[in-house]
Amino acid sequence: MTSFWDYLEAAVLAHRQGHLEQADAAYRRMLADQPDDPHLLYLRALIALQKGNGEAAVASVERALEECRVRFAALPAPPGAVQELAEVPAAAMAHAITPAAGSDEYPSGRARIEEVFVELTSRCNLRCRYCALSLPDYVGRDMSPLHVAAVHEFIANAPGSPLVSLNVHGETTLVEGWTELSSRFAATGARLNLISNFARQFSDEEIAALSCYAGIRISIDTVDRKLLREIRRNVDLRIILHNLTRLRAAALREHGRIPRLGINCVVSDKSVFGLCDLVAFAAANGFDDVSLIDLAELTELPDDRPRHISALAPQEYRRALDAIRDAAALGKRMGVPVDVQTSLKDLLTMADYAQRHSVRYFKSNAVALVSAPLPGPGETRGCLDPWRVVKVEEGGAVVACCIGRTRIGHLDEKPLAQIASGEAAQRRREALATGKLDEECRFCPVRPVVAVDAFQAQLAAWWAR
């Protein structure tokens, strides 16, 4: 049976394609069955604006807001999208849903932040041979207390308590007082995730702090101890396992549950043939999943650096692709999902070597080679990050995705909430919604290429949740 949300998605797709009368008629029919539904009133307000009827738009928004207030009185946990709608004055909402000049598009300019990436530091205790930290001019630093306070204020006041993910590029556990910072973020009601190398012996206090996290991802490229030390330097698998065992014991003792555990593995010519051993290791040690990350190869690093698998000789390259397939199949059999990055998935379906592109690395000006099929006419990247994610770098710069380097603002200039809804962020969202991508999105190796129409429907469905 076709559900309300199926009808809504079809109506929104017609709306985005410019069929305003068809979409409006569909919204009216659905309103007859579900009077005063705030999603439908919101969409009818947009159509009124597109037709130049501002009074009708504001009236529809005011009806939506009143219905939200009524529903909130009865529901302890209203949907995040409607909660956000209810907290915005009618006049501001009417302005927020106004399409960009010359556009008949669904309102792609607004964000609903569900996850905040916070780089408390760009320092690291390792020097992985493929990483920007191995560049001779790389300098890491910690986030200033003022910027930490600004991020904390945003999280404390954000609707729906967004997920807080620490760190993207550095090692959070090197920051002085990181356990206290974790407690401050957790006190807002936010769930915490962490990416860490687990490569140094943690204190009891640190283990206790880690046991409170919702999820922890550990960077491990191989379970071959000698090769792991060769690739990542200054790391001993035995220390990782000791920290992991203590974490699991502390979490079970104090909280009765273990944080969700995952492995991040950078796939290179050095590590690819040990992927099945890594998946088996993950299953044996209680990890919930494994992510296989395609290597963005920094060309300024020494020639003996780990290389992209496409640098292998043809026969070895085919073996490498089989190793990825085998690891994914093994994970399925062992109950450990293996998430293969989009660019690696694309390699598995290509008859020949993938085309590689030179881009500027997301944490430095060094050139990196990435493997990524490029969007063609009528295509875009299937990426909701600029709507649902914001990342704050250690220096206070704000970017619109977890791996990009294009800034949309800085905490020294505006509060994070204003940056997330500002012009630069809106331009990034509009570019993805229309397929008019900038260089960073065009060459992205993480998100798949999809048709613009399909992405617009995906965006509309996400908004309607």
Backbone torsions as a table, in degrees:
resi	resn	phi	psi	omega
1	MET	NA	135.5	-179.2
2	THR	-72.9	130.2	-175.8
3	SER	-90.8	169.0	175.0
4	PHE	-54.7	-42.0	-176.0
5	TRP	-70.6	-30.5	174.8
6	ASP	-64.7	-45.9	177.6
7	TYR	-61.5	-42.3	-178.5
8	LEU	-63.0	-43.0	-179.8
9	GLU	-62.0	-41.5	179.2
10	ALA	-65.1	-40.5	179.6
11	ALA	-66.2	-41.3	179.6
12	VAL	-65.4	-37.4	177.6
13	LEU	-61.9	-43.7	176.4
14	ALA	-61.2	-39.1	178.7
15	HIS	-60.3	-48.4	-178.2
16	ARG	-64.9	-30.1	-179.9
17	GLN	-80.8	1.2	175.2
18	GLY	93.2	4.7	-179.5
19	HIS	-87.6	74.5	-170.3
20	LEU	-65.7	-43.4	-178.5
21	GLU	-64.5	-42.0	179.1
22	GLN	-62.8	-44.3	-178.9
23	ALA	-66.3	-43.7	-178.5
24	ASP	-63.2	-39.7	178.1
25	ALA	-62.8	-39.9	178.8
26	ALA	-65.6	-41.6	178.6
27	TYR	-62.3	-41.1	-179.9
28	ARG	-64.1	-40.3	178.8
29	ARG	-62.9	-41.8	179.9
30	MET	-69.3	-34.2	177.0
31	LEU	-65.8	-29.8	177.3
32	ALA	-63.3	-33.7	178.7
33	ASP	-85.2	-32.1	-178.4
34	GLN	-129.7	75.7	-176.0
35	PRO	-56.2	138.0	175.3
36	ASP	64.1	23.6	173.9
37	ASP	-62.7	123.2	-173.0
38	PRO	-65.6	-31.6	177.2
39	HIS	-60.7	-46.3	-177.2
40	LEU	-68.7	-39.7	177.6
41	LEU	-63.1	-39.3	177.1
42	TYR	-59.7	-45.8	-177.8
43	LEU	-70.0	-35.9	176.4
44	ARG	-66.9	-32.4	175.6
45	ALA	-63.4	-39.8	178.5
46	LEU	-62.5	-43.5	179.2
47	ILE	-62.9	-41.1	177.8
48	ALA	-59.6	-41.4	177.6
49	LEU	-64.0	-41.7	-179.3
50	GLN	-64.8	-26.7	177.2
51	LYS	-89.4	-0.5	178.7
52	GLY	85.4	15.8	-178.4
53	ASN	-104.2	81.8	-176.1
54	GLY	-65.4	-36.9	-179.3
55	GLU	-62.5	-44.8	178.9
56	ALA	-63.9	-36.0	179.7
57	ALA	-63.5	-48.2	-179.5
58	VAL	-63.5	-40.3	179.0
59	ALA	-61.2	-41.4	179.8
60	SER	-66.6	-40.1	177.8
61	VAL	-64.2	-42.2	179.8
62	GLU	-62.2	-37.9	176.1
63	ARG	-63.1	-42.3	179.1
64	ALA	-61.7	-43.7	-179.4
65	LEU	-63.7	-42.8	180.0
66	GLU	-62.6	-40.5	178.2
67	GLU	-65.0	-37.6	177.1
68	CYS	-61.7	-42.9	-179.5
69	ARG	-62.2	-40.8	178.5
70	VAL	-62.7	-45.0	-177.6
71	ARG	-67.8	-36.4	-178.6
72	PHE	-65.2	-29.9	179.5
73	ALA	-65.5	-23.0	-176.1
74	ALA	-105.7	-19.9	-174.2
75	LEU	-111.0	127.4	178.8
76	PRO	-74.2	-24.9	-176.5
77	ALA	-137.6	75.4	-178.1
78	PRO	-68.8	156.0	178.5
79	PRO	-55.4	142.4	-176.1
80	GLY	-59.2	-38.7	-176.8
81	ALA	-65.4	-40.8	-179.0
82	VAL	-75.0	-34.9	177.0
83	GLN	-59.9	-44.5	178.7
84	GLU	-61.8	-39.7	179.5
85	LEU	-61.0	-40.7	-175.2
86	ALA	-70.6	-21.7	-175.9
87	GLU	-91.3	2.0	-178.2
88	VAL	-108.1	129.4	177.4
89	PRO	-58.3	153.1	-175.0
90	ALA	-58.9	-44.6	-177.9
91	ALA	-64.2	-39.6	179.0
92	ALA	-66.7	-38.7	178.4
93	MET	-63.6	-41.9	179.1
94	ALA	-60.3	-36.3	177.6
95	HIS	-71.4	-39.6	-175.6
96	ALA	-64.5	-33.0	-175.9
97	ILE	-93.9	5.5	176.8
98	THR	-68.6	127.1	-179.4
99	PRO	-64.8	158.9	175.4
100	ALA	-61.4	155.1	-177.9
101	ALA	-55.9	131.7	178.1
102	GLY	76.3	12.7	-175.3
103	SER	-119.6	141.5	172.7
104	ASP	-106.4	21.4	-171.0
105	GLU	-80.8	157.7	168.4
106	TYR	-56.7	149.8	-172.5
107	PRO	-67.0	89.1	-176.0
108	SER	-85.2	-3.8	-173.3
109	GLY	-82.7	-15.8	-175.6
110	ARG	-91.2	149.6	179.5
111	ALA	-113.8	157.4	169.8
112	ARG	-136.2	91.2	-169.5
113	ILE	-71.8	120.3	179.5
114	GLU	-108.1	-18.9	-178.2
115	GLU	-145.5	134.9	177.7
116	VAL	-117.1	118.3	173.8
117	PHE	-89.6	127.7	-176.6
118	VAL	-124.2	114.1	175.7
119	GLU	-91.2	91.0	179.4
120	LEU	-65.9	-20.4	178.3
121	THR	-157.5	155.3	169.2
122	SER	-111.6	10.6	174.1
123	ARG	-83.5	156.4	177.5
124	CYS	-149.1	148.3	177.7
125	ASN	-84.9	-6.8	176.3
126	LEU	-108.0	167.9	174.2
127	ARG	-137.0	71.7	-178.1
128	CYS	-58.6	140.0	-170.6
129	ARG	-73.0	-8.7	176.7
130	TYR	-106.8	0.6	-168.4
131	CYS	-97.1	154.8	178.1
132	ALA	-60.5	-25.0	179.7
133	LEU	-65.3	-16.4	177.9
134	SER	-86.9	-2.7	174.9
135	LEU	-71.6	141.6	-173.3
136	PRO	-63.4	-26.9	-176.0
137	ASP	-98.7	8.5	-177.2
138	TYR	-73.7	132.8	176.6
139	VAL	-129.4	120.8	177.7
140	GLY	-93.3	157.7	179.1
141	ARG	-153.8	165.2	179.8
142	ASP	-99.5	154.5	174.9
143	MET	-67.8	139.2	-178.9
144	SER	-72.1	154.0	177.4
145	PRO	-57.4	-35.3	179.1
146	LEU	-63.8	-41.5	179.4
147	HIS	-70.8	-37.3	175.9
148	VAL	-60.4	-42.2	179.3
149	ALA	-63.5	-38.7	179.5
150	ALA	-65.3	-40.4	177.7
151	VAL	-66.1	-43.3	179.9
152	HIS	-60.2	-41.4	179.0
153	GLU	-61.7	-42.3	179.0
154	PHE	-61.9	-46.7	-177.5
155	ILE	-64.9	-40.6	-178.3
156	ALA	-64.2	-29.5	-175.8
157	ASN	-104.8	-1.4	-177.3
158	ALA	-74.7	137.8	177.2
159	PRO	-62.7	137.3	171.7
160	GLY	80.0	7.5	178.0
161	SER	50.1	82.0	-178.5
162	PRO	-63.6	155.4	172.4
163	LEU	-67.5	136.4	178.7
164	VAL	-112.4	118.6	-177.1
165	SER	-112.9	120.8	178.2
166	LEU	-117.7	132.2	-5.6
167	ASN	-117.4	173.3	173.6
168	VAL	-103.2	-43.0	-171.0
169	HIS	-118.8	-31.8	-178.9
170	GLY	-101.1	-168.4	-179.6
171	GLU	-113.2	104.1	-175.1
172	THR	-54.4	-37.4	-172.4
173	THR	-72.2	0.2	173.1
174	LEU	-87.3	-16.3	-176.0
175	VAL	-73.6	130.1	178.0
176	GLU	-62.4	128.3	179.3
177	GLY	77.4	22.5	-176.2
178	TRP	-65.0	-29.7	179.1
179	THR	-67.8	-37.9	177.1
180	GLU	-67.3	-39.4	177.0
181	LEU	-62.1	-40.1	177.3
182	SER	-59.1	-43.7	-179.5
183	SER	-64.2	-37.5	179.4
184	ARG	-65.6	-44.1	178.0
185	PHE	-64.3	-43.0	-178.3
186	ALA	-64.9	-31.1	-178.8
187	ALA	-66.0	-17.3	176.5
188	THR	-76.4	-9.6	-175.0
189	GLY	96.4	-2.0	-179.2
190	ALA	-75.1	147.0	170.6
191	ARG	-85.0	144.0	-175.6
192	LEU	-112.1	135.8	170.0
193	ASN	-119.1	153.6	-179.3
194	LEU	-139.1	139.6	167.2
195	ILE	-109.9	124.4	-175.6
196	SER	-145.6	157.7	175.5
197	ASN	-92.9	-12.3	177.2
198	PHE	55.0	27.4	-168.7
199	ALA	-92.4	-5.4	175.8
200	ARG	-119.5	157.0	-177.9
201	GLN	-70.3	118.7	-179.0
202	PHE	-82.7	147.8	174.5
203	SER	-76.5	169.0	177.4
204	ASP	-61.4	-39.5	178.4
205	GLU	-61.3	-41.5	179.9
206	GLU	-67.5	-40.9	177.1
207	ILE	-61.5	-41.2	178.1
208	ALA	-61.6	-41.0	178.5
209	ALA	-65.8	-42.3	-180.0
210	LEU	-63.9	-31.8	-177.7
211	SER	-67.0	-16.2	-179.6
212	CYS	-87.1	-10.8	-176.7
213	TYR	-71.6	151.3	175.3
214	ALA	-76.2	-36.9	-178.3
215	GLY	-150.5	145.2	178.7
216	ILE	-136.2	129.3	175.7
217	ARG	-112.5	129.1	-177.4
218	ILE	-109.3	133.3	-178.3
219	SER	-83.9	109.4	178.8
220	ILE	-139.6	117.6	-178.1
221	ASP	-91.4	-22.5	-178.3
222	THR	-161.6	154.8	175.2
223	VAL	-99.2	5.3	170.6
224	ASP	-77.1	108.4	-172.3
225	ARG	-58.0	-42.6	-178.9
226	LYS	-66.4	-44.4	-179.4
227	LEU	-68.1	-37.4	178.6
228	LEU	-60.6	-44.2	177.9
229	ARG	-65.5	-36.1	179.2
230	GLU	-65.6	-41.7	-176.7
231	ILE	-77.3	-47.6	-169.4
232	ARG	-103.4	-12.3	177.6
233	ARG	57.3	148.5	173.1
234	ASN	55.2	31.3	-179.2
235	VAL	-133.8	142.5	178.1
236	ASP	-129.9	122.3	-177.2
237	LEU	-58.9	-28.7	-179.5
238	ARG	-65.6	-36.2	177.7
239	ILE	-68.1	-41.3	177.2
240	ILE	-57.5	-46.8	-178.4
241	LEU	-66.4	-37.6	178.9
242	HIS	-65.0	-45.8	176.7
243	ASN	-60.1	-40.8	-178.2
244	LEU	-64.1	-43.7	179.9
245	THR	-63.8	-43.1	178.6
246	ARG	-64.8	-39.5	178.6
247	LEU	-61.8	-47.8	-178.2
248	ARG	-61.8	-42.5	-179.4
249	ALA	-64.7	-44.6	-178.5
250	ALA	-65.8	-40.8	-178.7
251	ALA	-65.2	-42.7	178.9
252	LEU	-66.7	-39.9	-177.9
253	ARG	-67.3	-44.7	-172.8
254	GLU	-90.6	-30.1	-171.5
255	HIS	-125.3	-10.7	179.7
256	GLY	72.5	11.8	177.5
257	ARG	-155.6	155.9	-178.7
258	ILE	-105.9	138.8	175.0
259	PRO	-54.9	150.3	174.0
260	ARG	-63.5	126.8	-173.9
261	LEU	-111.4	133.5	177.4
262	GLY	-137.5	159.8	176.3
263	ILE	-113.7	132.2	169.8
264	ASN	-102.9	120.8	-179.0
265	CYS	-121.2	120.4	173.0
266	VAL	-82.9	118.8	-176.0
267	VAL	-86.8	121.2	178.4
268	SER	-135.4	178.7	177.2
269	ASP	-63.5	-21.7	-179.8
270	LYS	-80.7	-37.1	-170.0
271	SER	-100.7	-16.5	-167.4
272	VAL	-62.8	-33.5	-175.0
273	PHE	-81.4	-2.4	175.6
274	GLY	-109.5	17.5	-174.7
275	LEU	-66.4	-37.4	179.1
276	CYS	-64.7	-38.8	176.2
277	ASP	-62.9	-37.5	179.4
278	LEU	-66.1	-42.1	179.2
279	VAL	-65.2	-42.4	177.8
280	ALA	-62.9	-40.5	175.9
281	PHE	-59.2	-43.7	179.9
282	ALA	-61.5	-44.4	179.8
283	ALA	-64.4	-41.6	-177.0
284	ALA	-68.9	-24.4	-174.6
285	ASN	-111.2	19.1	170.2
286	GLY	77.3	20.4	175.7
287	PHE	-76.4	148.1	-177.6
288	ASP	-89.1	-25.1	-179.9
289	ASP	-164.8	167.9	177.0
290	VAL	-131.6	132.0	174.9
291	SER	-107.8	126.2	176.6
292	LEU	-99.2	116.8	-173.2
293	ILE	-107.5	129.0	179.5
294	ASP	-72.0	138.3	-178.6
295	LEU	-73.8	123.7	167.4
296	ALA	-90.2	107.0	-167.2
297	GLU	-86.6	116.2	179.1
298	LEU	-79.8	116.3	-173.8
299	THR	-74.9	-15.2	-179.0
300	GLU	-86.1	-5.2	175.8
301	LEU	-78.0	161.8	-178.2
302	PRO	-56.8	156.4	-175.5
303	ASP	-65.5	-20.0	179.4
304	ASP	-88.4	13.7	178.1
305	ARG	-65.3	159.2	168.7
306	PRO	-57.7	140.5	-175.9
307	ARG	-112.8	161.1	173.2
308	HIS	-64.8	148.3	-175.8
309	ILE	-62.4	-22.0	178.6
310	SER	-70.9	-9.2	175.4
311	ALA	-79.9	-9.6	178.9
312	LEU	-70.3	156.3	173.7
313	ALA	-62.2	153.5	-172.7
314	PRO	-48.7	-46.5	-178.1
315	GLN	-66.1	-41.5	179.3
316	GLU	-68.8	-34.3	177.1
317	TYR	-61.7	-43.4	177.9
318	ARG	-64.1	-37.7	175.4
319	ARG	-63.3	-38.5	179.5
320	ALA	-63.3	-42.9	177.9
321	LEU	-63.7	-40.2	176.6
322	ASP	-62.8	-35.7	179.8
323	ALA	-64.2	-37.9	177.3
324	ILE	-66.3	-46.3	178.5
325	ARG	-59.8	-45.0	-178.1
326	ASP	-63.4	-39.1	179.7
327	ALA	-64.3	-42.9	178.6
328	ALA	-63.4	-41.7	179.5
329	ALA	-66.2	-40.1	178.9
330	LEU	-64.3	-42.8	178.4
331	GLY	-58.8	-40.6	179.0
332	LYS	-62.5	-42.8	-179.6
333	ARG	-66.8	-34.3	-174.3
334	MET	-94.0	1.8	178.5
335	GLY	75.9	24.1	177.2
336	VAL	-120.3	97.9	-178.7
337	PRO	-57.0	136.6	177.2
338	VAL	-111.6	112.3	179.4
339	ASP	-91.0	115.5	-177.9
340	VAL	-99.6	122.7	-178.7
341	GLN	-55.0	147.4	-174.2
342	THR	-50.9	-45.6	-177.0
343	SER	-65.1	-32.6	175.6
344	LEU	-71.7	-39.3	175.5
345	LYS	-58.1	-42.0	-179.8
346	ASP	-61.7	-37.5	178.8
347	LEU	-61.3	-34.6	-176.9
348	LEU	-67.6	-21.5	-177.2
349	THR	-104.7	-2.2	-177.6
350	MET	-88.4	142.9	179.5
351	ALA	-77.8	-22.1	-176.2
352	ASP	-134.6	-176.8	178.5
353	TYR	-60.6	146.2	177.7
354	ALA	-77.1	148.2	173.5
355	GLN	-73.7	137.2	179.6
356	ARG	-113.2	148.1	-173.1
357	HIS	-125.3	145.6	177.5
358	SER	-91.0	122.7	178.3
359	VAL	-134.4	166.8	175.8
360	ARG	-85.2	128.3	-176.0
361	TYR	-61.7	147.1	-169.5
362	PHE	-70.4	-14.1	177.1
363	LYS	-120.2	13.4	177.9
364	SER	-161.1	175.4	176.5
365	ASN	-90.7	3.9	-179.4
366	ALA	-68.8	147.3	178.8
367	VAL	-77.7	134.4	175.9
368	ALA	-122.8	146.3	175.3
369	LEU	-98.1	124.7	178.2
370	VAL	-123.6	152.1	178.5
371	SER	-104.7	117.7	-177.9
372	ALA	-161.5	121.1	170.9
373	PRO	-60.7	142.3	-175.3
374	LEU	-95.9	142.4	176.1
375	PRO	-65.1	142.3	175.6
376	GLY	-102.3	-169.2	178.1
377	PRO	-57.8	135.7	179.7
378	GLY	76.3	12.9	-178.8
379	GLU	-123.4	161.2	177.7
380	THR	-149.9	-172.9	173.6
381	ARG	-94.7	136.8	178.5
382	GLY	-80.2	72.5	-171.2
383	CYS	-130.4	115.8	176.3
384	LEU	-93.9	1.4	-173.9
385	ASP	-53.1	-45.9	-177.6
386	PRO	-63.9	-17.0	175.3
387	TRP	-89.2	-33.9	-169.2
388	ARG	-116.8	-6.6	-174.1
389	VAL	-131.0	144.2	168.0
390	VAL	-138.1	142.1	179.8
391	LYS	-122.5	134.2	177.0
392	VAL	-111.4	118.5	179.1
393	GLU	-78.1	165.7	-173.7
394	GLU	-61.7	-25.2	179.2
395	GLY	-88.5	0.0	179.4
396	GLY	99.9	-6.1	176.2
397	ALA	-71.1	147.3	-178.9
398	VAL	-117.0	131.7	178.1
399	VAL	-125.3	164.3	-169.3
400	ALA	-98.1	8.4	176.2
401	CYS	-153.8	172.0	-171.6
402	CYS	-79.7	-17.6	-178.2
403	ILE	-119.6	-13.2	-173.8
404	GLY	-75.0	171.0	178.8
405	ARG	-127.3	0.1	178.5
406	THR	-74.4	119.3	-174.9
407	ARG	-80.6	141.2	173.7
408	ILE	-112.0	1.7	177.7
409	GLY	164.9	-178.2	179.8
410	HIS	-145.0	141.4	-177.0
411	LEU	-65.7	-19.0	175.8
412	ASP	-74.7	-15.3	-175.0
413	GLU	-104.3	-39.2	-176.7
414	LYS	-148.6	157.3	172.1
415	PRO	-64.2	155.1	-176.2
416	LEU	-60.9	-36.9	179.5
417	ALA	-61.6	-39.7	178.5
418	GLN	-69.8	-36.1	178.5
419	ILE	-64.7	-43.4	-177.6
420	ALA	-63.5	-26.0	179.5
421	SER	-107.9	9.4	-174.8
422	GLY	-80.0	179.2	-174.4
423	GLU	-62.9	-42.5	-177.7
424	ALA	-63.4	-40.9	177.8
425	ALA	-66.5	-40.0	179.5
426	GLN	-64.6	-36.9	178.4
427	ARG	-63.5	-40.3	178.9
428	ARG	-64.5	-42.7	179.6
429	ARG	-65.6	-43.1	-179.9
430	GLU	-64.3	-37.7	178.8
431	ALA	-61.4	-44.2	178.7
432	LEU	-67.8	-38.9	-177.6
433	ALA	-67.8	-24.4	-177.0
434	THR	-109.1	-8.3	-177.7
435	GLY	82.5	8.6	178.7
436	LYS	-94.1	74.3	-167.8
437	LEU	-82.1	145.5	169.5
438	ASP	-80.3	176.5	-174.0
439	GLU	-61.2	-40.3	-176.9
440	GLU	-61.7	-45.8	179.2
441	CYS	-72.3	-36.2	-178.0
442	ARG	-61.0	-38.8	-176.5
443	PHE	-99.6	12.8	-177.2
444	CYS	-62.0	128.1	178.7
445	PRO	-90.8	0.2	-170.7
446	VAL	-99.6	-38.3	-176.0
447	ARG	-102.2	145.5	-175.3
448	PRO	-76.7	159.8	172.0
449	VAL	-82.8	128.5	179.8
450	VAL	-137.8	162.1	174.9
451	ALA	-68.8	143.7	-179.4
452	VAL	-57.2	-44.8	-179.4
453	ASP	-59.9	-41.9	-180.0
454	ALA	-65.5	-38.9	179.5
455	PHE	-68.6	-39.4	178.3
456	GLN	-61.9	-38.8	176.5
457	ALA	-66.1	-40.0	177.5
458	GLN	-62.1	-42.6	179.3
459	LEU	-63.6	-44.7	180.0
460	ALA	-62.6	-41.7	179.1
461	ALA	-64.7	-38.2	178.0
462	TRP	-63.7	-43.3	179.0
463	TRP	-63.9	-33.2	-174.5
464	ALA	-82.8	-2.1	-177.8
465	ARG	-60.9	NA	NA
